[in-house]
């Protein structure tokens, strides 16, 4: 038998990644010449434009969106960059953009590319039917492994098996919505490997198993409530569709894993991320940015792992998964605009009491000056719903004192509130956490009619916000 053909990514993606790695990834940047204390909330308008574009254009003109979304995102990025250049000068804007690209976007997109590529090579063959019991079990399994593989890794590993199990179901969107709730967000709460905010806390001195000890109870309650709500809803839908599902049911084939080489590769990706957090050989300066060696090495290793996955996985296995590069390209373009336009929003928050959102920051303290865990939970979570949850976590971590020993001790409830808000409430919107938008893109690519941006937020308001209110009463009062 001739060897099976191997999959090659689009040349433009490969070239872009090579260029990005050539530029390297910094751990810190020089102090920006832009004074965040002078920024008004008008500077957040381009970011709001990105959100509204994602929310409205796919709803009113879906075919147009898929043709022009790259240009729309570029337009909003320029809507920030051009006025910023006029106001603060070319050098200042270049400095802050390089900081964002090197420190945040390059590591983000390379890690996402590696996970997308490796997990997309794992195919669960055999009969997997989307009954309420099977679907609930798949969501529970994904939630359970997310703290080990990361929410992105768990999402990319299980999204296609879940979609394939439900391909004959009429109602599928609710399954993917709860998948985002549980696998892409809430499941990552127990270790620093689960979600970037907790990894930042680990780097700041929070012990590895502190989230396991302090977030297990709120996570368990939240997962139990959501799985119960999902199972109840799916049973109702399944009963309506029972006759149609029986008509298309075929012979039962045993389950088996194809592309199994990618399972250890996924573990290697997790180990590379952990390596970047514990190995610190030094740094060099490049384009005024302090570039840490471990992140550069990590980026090269992640790309090597992805390249090996492409070479080692037969194209027929990926085709059986419905694997294409479209979702990866869309996420890369959309999040490039998000990372650029989010710069002033994060800067204003970092300015704290001296910034345009000083009134918001002031809400974190009680009248007697003591920290208010409930407000830390809702403010960290509310901002993490639309901003990058990693820097948002770091902002409130520092606002609470920034001393890991104190936060793990006398202020443990505050640190728990910050951690839970950043991880759990990333589920409130499609852009609250990296895998949310990716899962949506993959689901739509495979024919699932997902809710609009605001439609998804409506689902979150109905199912998540009451649960978060309950967590506040029980754990963060």
C-alpha positions in Angstrom: 0.0 0.0 0.0 1.4 3.4 -0.9 2.0 5.8 2.0 -0.9 8.1 2.9 -0.4 11.7 1.9 0.5 14.3 4.5 -1.2 17.6 5.1 0.5 20.9 4.4 -0.8 24.2 5.9 -1.3 27.2 3.6 2.0 28.7 2.7 0.9 32.1 4.0 0.3 30.8 7.5 3.6 29.0 7.6 5.5 32.0 6.3 3.7 34.3 8.8 4.7 32.0 11.7 8.3 31.8 10.6 8.5 35.6 10.4 6.8 35.9 13.9 9.3 33.5 15.5 12.1 35.4 13.8 11.0 38.5 15.6 11.1 36.6 18.9 8.9 36.9 22.0 9.6 39.3 24.9 8.8 39.0 28.5 8.8 42.7 29.1 9.0 46.0 27.2 10.5 49.3 27.8 8.2 51.8 29.6 5.8 53.2 27.1 6.0 56.9 26.3 2.2 56.9 26.3 1.0 58.2 29.7 -2.1 56.1 30.5 -3.3 58.7 33.0 -4.0 61.1 30.1 -6.2 58.6 28.2 -9.9 59.2 28.1 -12.5 56.5 27.4 -12.8 57.7 23.8 -9.6 55.7 23.1 -11.6 52.5 23.7 -14.0 53.3 20.7 -11.9 51.2 18.2 -12.1 48.2 20.5 -15.9 48.7 20.8 -16.0 48.9 17.0 -14.3 45.5 16.8 -16.9 44.0 19.2 -19.8 45.5 17.3 -18.4 44.4 14.0 -18.1 40.8 15.3 -21.6 41.1 16.7 -23.5 42.8 13.9 -21.9 42.1 10.5 -22.1 38.3 10.7 -25.7 38.6 11.7 -26.9 41.0 9.0 -24.5 40.0 6.2 -22.8 36.6 6.9 -21.5 36.1 3.4 -20.0 39.6 3.3 -18.4 39.1 6.7 -16.4 36.0 5.5 -15.0 38.0 2.6 -14.2 41.3 4.3 -13.6 40.6 8.0 -9.9 40.9 7.6 -10.3 44.4 6.1 -12.8 45.3 8.8 -10.3 44.3 11.6 -7.5 46.2 9.9 -9.7 49.3 9.7 -10.4 49.3 13.4 -6.7 48.7 14.2 -5.8 51.7 12.1 -8.6 53.7 13.9 -6.5 53.4 17.0 -3.0 53.5 15.5 -3.4 56.6 13.3 -4.8 58.9 16.0 -2.4 57.5 18.6 0.5 58.3 16.3 -0.7 61.8 15.8 -1.2 62.3 19.5 1.8 60.5 21.0 4.3 60.3 18.2 5.5 57.5 15.9 8.2 56.1 18.3 5.8 55.8 21.2 3.2 54.0 19.2 5.8 51.6 17.7 7.1 50.9 21.2 3.7 50.0 22.6 2.7 48.0 19.6 5.9 46.0 19.6 5.3 45.3 23.3 1.8 44.0 22.6 2.9 42.0 19.5 6.0 40.4 21.1 4.7 39.9 24.6 1.1 38.9 23.9 0.1 38.2 20.3 3.0 36.1 19.1 3.1 33.6 22.0 -0.7 33.5 21.9 -1.0 32.7 18.2 1.9 30.2 18.2 0.4 28.3 21.2 -3.0 28.3 19.6 -1.6 27.2 16.3 0.2 24.3 18.0 -2.8 23.2 19.9 -5.1 23.6 16.9 -2.8 21.5 14.7 -2.0 18.7 17.2 -5.5 18.3 18.6 -6.9 18.5 15.0 -5.0 15.3 14.2 -6.8 13.2 16.8 -9.8 11.5 15.4 -12.2 9.4 17.4 -13.4 6.8 14.9 -16.4 4.5 15.3 -20.0 5.2 16.4 -20.4 8.1 18.7 -24.1 9.2 18.9 -25.1 12.4 20.5 -27.6 11.2 23.0 -28.1 13.4 26.1 -26.1 10.9 28.2 -23.2 10.8 25.7 -23.2 14.6 25.3 -23.2 15.2 29.0 -20.4 12.7 29.5 -18.3 14.4 26.8 -18.8 17.8 28.3 -17.8 16.4 31.7 -14.7 14.7 30.4 -13.6 17.9 28.6 -14.2 19.9 31.8 -12.2 17.4 33.8 -9.1 17.4 31.5 -9.1 21.2 30.8 -7.0 21.9 33.9 -4.3 19.5 32.6 -4.3 20.2 28.9 -5.5 23.8 29.2 -8.9 25.0 28.1 -7.6 25.5 24.5 -6.1 22.0 24.4 -9.2 20.4 25.8 -11.4 22.4 23.4 -9.4 21.5 20.3 -9.2 17.9 21.3 -12.9 17.4 21.9 -14.8 19.9 19.7 -14.7 17.7 16.6 -15.8 14.5 18.3 -18.7 16.4 19.9 -19.7 17.9 16.6 -19.4 14.5 14.8 -21.5 12.8 17.5 -24.3 15.3 17.0 -24.1 15.7 13.2 -27.5 14.0 12.8 -29.1 16.2 15.5 -31.3 19.1 14.5 -30.5 21.2 17.6 -26.8 21.4 18.1 -26.0 25.0 19.0 -26.9 24.6 22.7 -24.4 21.8 23.0 -21.6 24.0 21.6 -22.6 26.9 23.9 -22.4 24.7 27.0 -19.1 23.3 25.5 -17.7 26.8 25.6 -19.1 27.4 29.1 -17.5 24.3 30.5 -14.6 23.0 28.5 -13.3 26.3 27.1 -13.5 28.2 30.4 -14.7 26.8 33.7 -12.8 23.5 33.4 -9.4 25.3 33.5 -9.8 26.6 37.1 -7.8 24.0 39.0 -4.1 24.4 37.9 -1.9 27.1 36.3 -1.9 24.9 33.2 -5.6 25.3 32.8 -5.9 29.0 31.9 -3.4 31.9 31.3 -4.5 34.0 34.3 -3.7 31.2 36.8 -0.3 30.7 35.0 0.4 34.4 35.6 -0.4 33.9 39.2 2.0 30.9 39.3 4.7 33.1 37.9 4.0 35.7 40.6 4.5 33.2 43.4 1.1 31.5 43.8 1.7 27.8 44.6 0.9 25.3 41.8 -1.9 23.6 43.7 -3.4 26.6 45.4 -6.1 26.9 42.7 -6.9 23.2 43.2 -7.5 23.7 46.9 -9.4 27.0 46.7 -11.4 26.8 43.4 -12.4 23.2 43.5 -15.6 23.8 45.5 -16.9 26.8 43.5 -16.0 25.0 40.2 -17.7 21.8 41.3 -20.9 23.6 42.2 -20.8 25.6 38.9 -20.1 22.5 36.8 -22.9 20.5 38.5 -25.5 23.2 37.9 -24.5 23.7 34.3 -24.4 20.0 33.5 -27.8 19.5 35.1 -29.2 22.4 33.1 -27.6 21.1 29.9 -28.8 17.5 30.3 -32.4 18.7 31.1 -32.4 20.9 27.9 -30.8 18.2 25.7 -33.3 15.6 26.8 -36.2 17.8 25.7 -34.5 18.5 22.3 -33.6 14.8 21.9 -37.2 13.7 22.5 -38.4 16.0 19.8 -35.9 14.7 17.3 -36.1 11.0 18.3 -37.9 9.8 15.2 -35.6 11.6 12.8 -32.5 10.3 14.6 -33.7 6.7 14.5 -34.2 7.0 10.7 -30.6 7.9 10.1 -29.1 5.5 12.7 -26.8 2.9 11.2 -24.7 0.0 12.4 -22.7 0.5 15.6 -18.9 0.4 15.2 -16.4 0.2 18.1 -14.7 3.5 19.1 -11.0 3.8 18.4 -8.4 6.6 18.2 -6.8 7.5 14.9 -3.8 9.9 14.8 -2.8 8.7 18.3 0.7 10.1 17.7 -0.8 13.5 18.6 -1.8 12.5 22.1 1.8 12.6 23.4 2.4 15.7 21.3 -0.4 17.4 23.1 1.3 16.5 26.4 4.6 17.9 25.0 2.8 21.2 24.3 1.7 21.3 28.0 5.2 20.6 29.2 6.6 23.4 27.0 4.2 25.9 28.5 5.2 24.6 32.0 8.9 24.9 31.1 8.4 28.6 30.2 7.2 29.2 33.7 9.9 27.5 35.7 13.1 27.8 33.5 14.6 31.3 33.4 18.1 31.3 31.7 18.2 35.0 31.0 17.2 37.6 28.5 18.5 39.9 25.7 17.3 43.2 24.3 15.8 43.4 20.8 14.1 46.4 19.3 14.1 47.9 22.9 12.2 44.9 24.2 13.5 42.5 26.8 13.3 39.1 25.2 13.4 36.1 27.6 15.2 33.1 26.2 12.7 30.5 27.5 9.8 32.0 25.5 11.9 32.1 22.3 12.9 28.4 22.9 9.3 27.6 23.7 8.0 29.2 20.5 10.5 27.2 18.4 9.5 24.0 20.2 5.8 24.6 19.7 6.3 25.2 16.0 8.4 22.1 15.8 5.7 20.0 17.5 3.1 21.4 15.2 5.3 20.7 12.1 5.9 17.1 13.3 2.1 16.6 13.8 1.5 17.8 10.3 4.1 15.4 8.9 3.2 12.4 11.0 -0.6 12.6 10.8 -2.2 11.1 7.6 -4.3 13.6 5.7 -7.2 11.1 5.7 -7.3 11.3 9.5 -7.6 15.1 9.5 -10.1 15.0 6.7 -12.2 12.6 8.8 -12.2 15.3 11.5 -13.4 17.9 9.0 -10.1 19.7 9.6 -9.3 22.9 7.7 -7.2 26.0 8.4 -10.1 28.4 8.0 -10.9 28.8 11.7 -7.2 29.3 12.6 -6.8 32.0 10.0 -10.0 33.8 11.1 -9.0 33.8 14.8 -5.5 35.0 13.9 -6.9 38.0 12.0 -9.7 38.9 14.5 -7.4 38.6 17.5 -4.7 40.7 15.9 -7.2 43.6 15.8 -8.4 42.8 19.4 -4.8 42.8 20.7 -4.1 46.2 19.1 -7.3 48.0 19.9 -7.3 46.6 23.5 -4.1 48.5 24.3 -5.7 51.7 25.6 -8.3 49.8 27.6 -5.7 47.8 29.5 -3.5 50.9 29.9 -6.4 52.8 31.5 -7.1 49.9 33.9 -3.4 49.7 34.8 -3.4 53.4 35.6 -5.7 52.5 38.5 -6.8 55.4 40.7 -5.1 57.8 38.3 -6.9 56.6 35.2 -10.2 57.3 33.6 -11.7 54.2 35.3 -10.7 55.3 38.8 -14.3 55.1 39.9 -14.4 51.5 38.9 -11.2 50.6 40.6 -12.5 52.3 43.8 -15.3 49.7 44.0 -12.9 47.0 45.0 -12.6 48.4 48.6 -15.1 48.6 51.4 -15.8 51.9 53.2 -13.3 50.9 55.9 -10.6 50.3 53.3 -10.6 46.5 53.4 -10.8 44.6 50.1 -14.3 43.5 48.9 -14.0 39.9 47.5 -17.4 40.1 45.8 -16.4 43.2 43.8 -13.1 41.7 42.9 -15.0 38.7 41.6 -17.4 40.7 39.5 -15.0 43.4 38.3 -12.3 40.9 37.3 -14.9 38.7 35.7 -16.8 41.4 34.0 -13.7 42.9 32.4 -12.4 39.4 31.6 -15.6 38.8 29.6 -14.4 41.2 26.9 -10.8 42.0 27.6 -7.9 39.6 27.7 -8.4 37.8 31.0 -4.6 37.4 31.7 -3.7 41.1 32.0 -7.0 41.7 33.7 -6.1 39.1 36.4 -2.7 40.7 36.8 -4.2 44.2 37.2 -6.5 43.1 40.0 -3.8 40.9 41.5 -1.5 43.9 41.9 -4.4 46.1 43.0 -5.0 43.7 45.9 -1.4 44.1 47.0 0.6 41.9 44.6 2.1 39.8 47.5 1.5 36.2 46.7 2.1 35.1 50.3 -0.4 37.5 51.7 -2.9 36.8 49.0 -2.7 33.1 49.6 -3.0 33.6 53.4 -5.1 36.4 55.0 -6.5 37.5 51.6 -7.2 34.1 50.2 -10.8 34.9 49.6 -9.7 37.9 47.5 -7.3 35.9 45.4 -9.9 33.2 45.0 -12.4 35.8 43.8 -9.9 37.3 41.3 -9.0 33.8 40.0 -12.5 32.6 39.7 -13.7 35.8 38.0 -10.9 35.7 35.4 -11.4 32.0 34.6 -15.2 31.5 35.0 -16.4 34.7 33.4 -14.3 34.4 30.3 -17.3 32.3 29.2 -19.6 35.4 29.1 -18.7 36.3 25.5 -17.1 34.8 22.4 -13.9 36.8 23.0 -13.6 36.3 26.7 -11.1 33.4 26.3 -9.1 32.3 23.3 -10.9 28.9 22.6 -14.3 30.5 22.6 -14.1 32.1 19.2 -12.2 29.1 17.9 -14.9 26.7 18.9 -17.5 29.0 17.4 -15.6 29.2 14.1 -15.1 25.4 13.9 -18.8 24.7 14.7 -20.0 27.2 12.0 -17.5 25.7 9.6 -19.2 22.3 10.1 -22.7 23.7 9.6 -23.9 24.6 13.2 -25.8 27.8 13.3 -24.3 29.5 16.3 -25.9 32.5 18.0 -24.6 36.0 17.2 -22.2 37.7 19.5 -25.1 39.3 21.5 -27.1 36.1 21.2 -24.4 34.2 22.9 -24.1 36.8 25.6 -27.8 36.3 26.1 -27.3 32.6 26.7 -24.5 33.5 29.2 -26.8 36.0 31.0 -29.5 33.3 31.4 -27.4 30.4 32.5 -24.1 31.8 33.9 -25.0 35.0 35.7 -27.4 33.4 38.2 -24.8 30.8 38.9 -22.2 33.5 39.5 -24.6 35.3 41.8 -24.9 32.1 43.8 -21.2 31.7 44.0 -20.9 35.2 45.3 -23.3 34.5 48.1 -21.7 31.2 49.1 -18.0 31.9 48.6 -17.2 35.6 48.1 -19.4 37.6 50.4 
